[in-house]
Amino acid sequence: MKKALVVFGFVIAVASALRADDTQALLDAPRVREVLRLTVEGSTVSYHTDEKRSGTLHEQGDTFAAPGSVVLTYHKFNPFKMSVVAEATAFDDSAQKAIADFAKALAEFSKVIIPAPGGAAARKIAANCAALNTAVSTLKADIAITEGLAPTARELNAWIDEAEGLAGVQLAVKDIAQARKKLSEGDDTGGGVVKVENDMRDYTAAKTKGTGCILDAAQESIVAAFAAKIAALEKMQTSLDDITKMLLTYRNKEWRPERSQTDIVFFTTPNEPGKGQTVKVKFQPMKYAIDPATNGITASKDTEFSRSFAVRLLWTAVPQYGVAGIWNSLRYPKYSVKDTAGTKTVSRDYDKSNVDMAATLNLFCRCWGGSGLYPGIQFGVSKAKDYPGIMLGGALLFTGQTHIAVAAGVMATWYKDLAALSVGGPVESEDALKKDLKLRMSKGAFYLGVQYNF
């Protein structure tokens, strides 16, 4: 029996150590049924659970309790302003490259709209070169119109501000598509990338067919500048296509139906039996600067920051292993051999020391959720004055600065008692007395305990 109790105590200790590390963190952990929503303001990250708990997410050390996988969402997500990536996921944000390409296109475009430097007066083109003269004039007029159709930094900022949530992303896609169409096809006044590309082809054809039609250096410089402007407009058109493609990727991702679909799902934690998950989320804000001299926009990364937190299994009753000092009301018999004038008899006394140590397994209830005081059931095994014992009672855990638990309940021990011999009866020797002693279970007795938590 004693061996069985020792094994039982060992099993309790091992099971407790495996399941109940950092009990206070798990007891105080906000519950998450399914969704953990993150909101970013500057470098401050706050959370809101579907159990109506909210708070600030620290750089590391926070713990959340969930019955299974947790869906991480970003509240009011804007793909133009933030890139968010969690560990163990293939969620690679394409916004950064697309926006950088677009900003580069704007910068390239803004550089070529500076008027070309003046030169020698153009030599008058002969009458038989009228087609070339018309082609140059048409090209010049259409490029001037198309430059006015190109998106400005103000429009870019408007797209950035509106692309918040699914509805905002859809609106930005629509507005960019309209801007792209206007840039490509022109408006009521004419122009458009398609038109200036055709104009350049017409110019090349007229120059090839014209006999003796030669432009002087200044005219050649102007036409070369036209070619550079067309290339910049084409690059901007491509960048608009890339940004639209990026936004469509986000539009097709999962958005939570709550809060008018402003929260995008960016990660779901794995659900592995018997294991918790450490989640690290990286946030990469984007910063934009407008150059008044060139009307160009430069995109750059702001300081990256991250948050790490634990997701652990939600227990109805959280287990905790500890060591308790206990007081009990049991009295333990002690037997010895009394020698009176050569006659040996059995003598009995009682051990009145009532303080001992016990290994305990507590199951604490999150009944008042994060209150700092948790009720629970206590199981324990004790030496009980050199003999093993079992305990069953109730406990109260005080978290915060105390880290202790008080308990009370009933315990029973196994002690050595006489089998065939009797008190006052004859006995041959100490060895004979020891051989006669057998383990018996005591009656239940009251105990009080104070637990020291590992």
N, C-alpha and C positions, 0 to 999 in steps of 0.2 A: 504493500500500500504506500509506504513511504517513497519507494522508487517511482511509483506511478505519479505521485503528487509532484515530485521533483521534475519529472518529464513534462507534466502539465504546466508547471511554472515556466519551464524553458520555452514551451510552445507559445505561451502568452507573451513572453518577452520578445521572441523573434517576430511574431505576428504584429505586435505593437510597434516595434522598431521599423518594420517595413511599411506600415500603413499610416503611422501617425507622427511623422516628423513635422516639426513646426505646426503644432496643433493650433496655437493661437492665430496664426496667419490664416489657416483654413476656417477656423470658427468665425473670424472677423471678415472673411472674404465676402465681397458682394456676390450675390447669386446671379448667374446668367442662365436663363432657360434656353436661349438660342442665339440672340443677337447682342453684340457688344458694339455700341456706336461711339466712334471717336470724332471729336471736334477740335480743330486747330485754330488758335488765335495767336498769331506771332509764333513763338516757340513753346507756348503753353498748350498742352494736350489734355483735354478733359474727356471723361467717359460717361456714358449713360447706359444702364442695363435695362433689359425688358422687365426686370423686377423693380423698376422705378428707383434704383440706387444711382447716384451720380457723384462725381468727385474729380479731382485732378490726378492724372496719371503721372507718376513719378518716373524719373529716368530708369530706375530699376527697382525691383523689390515688391511690386504690387502682386497680389494674388486674386484670382477670380475662381469661383466654384461653379461648375456646370455639370449637368447630367450626361453630356455627350459632346459632340463637336460644337464649337462656337463660331458663328459667322461674324467676321469683323467688317464693319462698314465705316465709310468716311462720310460725315455729315456735310451736306452742301458742297459736294466734291466739284471742283473746277479743274479740268485737265490742263488748262492754260497756266494755272497758278501753282500747282503742286504735283509732284511725283511721289507716289507712296508704294513701297515694296515691303513685303513681309518675308521673313526667312521661310525656306522650304516651299516656296511657291515660284512658279515661272512667270509671274505677273511682271513683265518688263514694260515700263511706260514708254510709249513712243512719242509722247508729247514734246519732250525736250528737244529731240532732233528735228522734228517737224517745225517747231516754233523757231529754232535757231536758223533753219534753212530759210524760213520766211523772212526773218529779220535781216538775214544776209542779203536776200533779194531786194528788200526795201533799201538797204544801204547802197547796193550796187546801182539800183535805179536812181536814187537820189543824187549820186555822183555824176551821172551822165546827163542830168537835166540842167546842169550849169551850162550856160551858153558857150558855144565854141569860140575860141579866140579869133579876132578879126584878122584879115590878111589883105593881100592885094585885090583890087577890084576885079571881078570876074570878067573874062574876055567875052564879048558879045558872041553868042552862038549864031552861026549862019542860018539862013532861012530853011535850008534843007535839014536842019537838026531840030525842028520844032517838036518832034515826038520826044526827044530827050529832054528838052526844056520843060515840056508838059509833065513828064514823069518825075522830074526833080521837084517841081512845084507841088504836084499832088502828094508826093511822099512827104514833103515838108509840112504841108497842111494837115495830113492825116496823123502824122506823128504828134503834132502839137495837140490835136484833139485827144488822141489816145493817152498821152501823158496826163491829161486832166481827168481821165477815167480811172487811172490807177489808184488802188486803195491807199489811203493816207495813214499816218500814225494814229490819228484820231479815230479812224474806223477800226484799226487793229485793237486799240484800247477798248472800244465799245464791244467788240467781239469777246475780248478777254473778260470784261465785266459781266456780260450777259450769260456766259457759258457755265452757269452754276446749276447743278442738278440735271436730270434728264431733259426737262422742258427747256432749260437754258442751252444745253448742248444741241438740241434739235433746232432751236431758234438760231444759234450761231451757224449751224450747217446751212440753214436756209439763207441767212444773210450773206454768207461767204459765197454760196452758189450764185446769188444774184450779182454780187460784185464780180465774180469770175466771168459770168456771162456778159456783163457790161464791158469788162476789159477785153474780152475775146471778140465780141460781136459789135461793139460800139453802141451808140444811142441814136437819138433822132438827129443829132448834128453830124453823125458819121463816125469815122475812126474805128478803132478796134484792132487787136493784134492780127486777126485774119486779114483785115484790109491792108494794114501796112506791110504785111508779108507779101501780099499780092502786088502792092505798089513797088516793093523792092525788086520783085521779079520783072515787073513792067519796065522799071528803070534799066535793069540789066539787059533786057531784050532790046530796048531802044538804043542803048549804048553800043550794043553789038551790031545792030543793023545800020546805024548812022555812019555815013562815009565822011571821014574828016571831022567828025564831031568829037573834039577832045576838050575835057574840062581842065581848067587851070588848077594850080595847087590849092588855092583857097576853096574852090568848089569840091575838089576831091576830099579835102579835109572835112567839109560839111557832110558829104555823103557818108564818109567813114564814121562820123559821129552818129549819123542816122542809124547805121548798122549796129553800133554799140547800144543805142537806145532800144532798138528792136530786140536785141539779145537780152537786155535787162528786163524788158516787158515780158518776154517769153519765160525767163527765169521766175519772175513773179507769178506768172500764170501757173507754172509747175508747182511752185511753193503753195499756192492756194489749193491745188489738187492734193498735195501731200497732207496739208492740214485738214482738209475735208475728210480724207481717208482715215486719219487719226481719230477725228471726232466720231466718225461712223463706227469705228471700232469700239469706242466707249459707249456710244448709243446702244450698241447691241449687247453690252454686258448686262449682268443682273443688277437691277436697281430695286431696293426695297419698296414695297407699295406704301409703307407708312410715310407720312410727311410729304405727300405729293411727289414721291420718287426723287427726293433730293439726295438720298444716301446710296452710294455705290458699294457693292460687295467686292472687296479686294482680296479677301483671304478667308479660308475656313480651316480651323485647326484640325489636325488628325485626331482620330478617336481610337486609341490603342488601349485595350483592357489592361488595367493594373498600372498604367503609366500616366504621369502628368505631362504637360507640354510647356516648354519655355518658348515664348513668342517674342521675336524682336521685329519691330516695325521701324523702317527708315523713312524719314520725310525729307524730301528735297524741294524747298521752295525755289521759285524762279523770280528773278528781278529784272525789270526793264528800265532802260534809260533812253530818253529822246534827245537827239542832238539837234538843237534849234538851227544850227548853221546849215546842215544838210537835210534836215527833216528825216534823218535815218533813225532807225530803232536798233539798239543793241540788246541782245538777250544774254544774261549771265546767271550763274547759279548763286543763290544765297547760301548761307551756312547750313549744312546738313545736320539734322539731329535725329535721335532715335529714342525709342522707348522699349524696354523689356519687361515682361510680366509673365506670371505663371498661370496656367489654367489647370486646375486639379479637379478630381472627381468630387461631385457633390454628395456628401454622406448625409443620410437622415440623422444618424448619430455618429459623431466624430470620435474615433478611438484615440486614446492617449495612454502611453506607457509611462509609469513613474515609480518612485520609491516613497513609501509612506512610513512615518513613525506612528505606531498605534498603541492605544491603551485599551486593555480589556479587563473584564471582571472575573476571568477564570482563575481558579486555584488548582495548581498542579501537585499531585501527591508525589512524595519522594520516600522511597523505602530503603531501609538499612537493617543490618543485623545488630541486635542488642544482646550483649553477653552479660548475664547476671549470675554470679557464682558458678560459672561454667556452663550455665544453661543458655543456649542461643535461641532467641525468638525474633519474630519479625516486628520491626518498629516502623511507624509511619509519621511523616511530617508533611508540611505544605510549603511550597515555594510561593511567596507572596509578591514576587516581583511581577508587575503587570505591564511593563513597557517593552515593546519589541519593534522590529522592522518588518516590512512586507513589500513584496513586489505587486504592483496593482495595474489593472487594465480598466480604464474608465471609458464609458461611452457617453459623451456629452451631447446634449441636444441644443440645436441652434434656435431654441424656442423664442428667444427675444431678439434674435438677429443683430449681432454687433453691439450688444449692450454692455459688454465687459463682465457679465455674470451669467454663467451657464450651468444649468442643472444636469445631472447625469447619474448613471448607474455604475457602481464600482464592483469589480471582481478582484480577488486577490489571493495570494498564497503567502504564508508566513512560517517562519521557523517556530514561532509560538513556544518559546522557552525550550529550545533545542528539539522540539518536535514539530512536524509540519502541520499546517492548518489551512483552512479555506475561509474566505470572507465574502459576504454579499451585503451591499448597502447602497446608500445614496451619497452623492457628492455634489459639491458646489465649487466651480472653478472661477477664480478671480483673475482676470487677465489685466493687461496694462502693466503697472509697475510691480504688482505683487507676485504673479506667476505661481501662486499656490492654490491648493484645493483642500477643503475640509470635508470630512466624510464621517458617517455614522452608519452602523448596521449590526448584523449578527455574524458571529464567527464560531467555528467549531474546530477543535484540534484533536490530533491523535496523541495519546499519552500512554505510558507504560503502567499497567496495573497488574495486580496479582491474579494468577490463574487458579492454581491448586492450593497454594499457601493462603494463610489468613493472618490478619493483624493480631499479634500476641501469640500466634501459634509457633511451634518449633520449626527450626530451619537448620540444616546441617552446616552451611557455609555461605559466604558471599557469592561464590560461583553458583551455588544451588539457587540462591535468591534471584540472581540475574537471569538464569535459565528459565525461571518460572514467570518472569515478567512478560506480558504480551501487550501488543498495541490495542487500544480501545478508543472509540470515538466519544468525545465529550458531548455534553448537552450544549445547545446553542447559548451563546453569551453575548452581551452587548459590547461593542467596541467603538471607540472614537479614533479618528486618524487625521493627520496633517500630511499632505503629500507635497513632495518636492519634485518639481517637474524637470525632466531631462530636456 
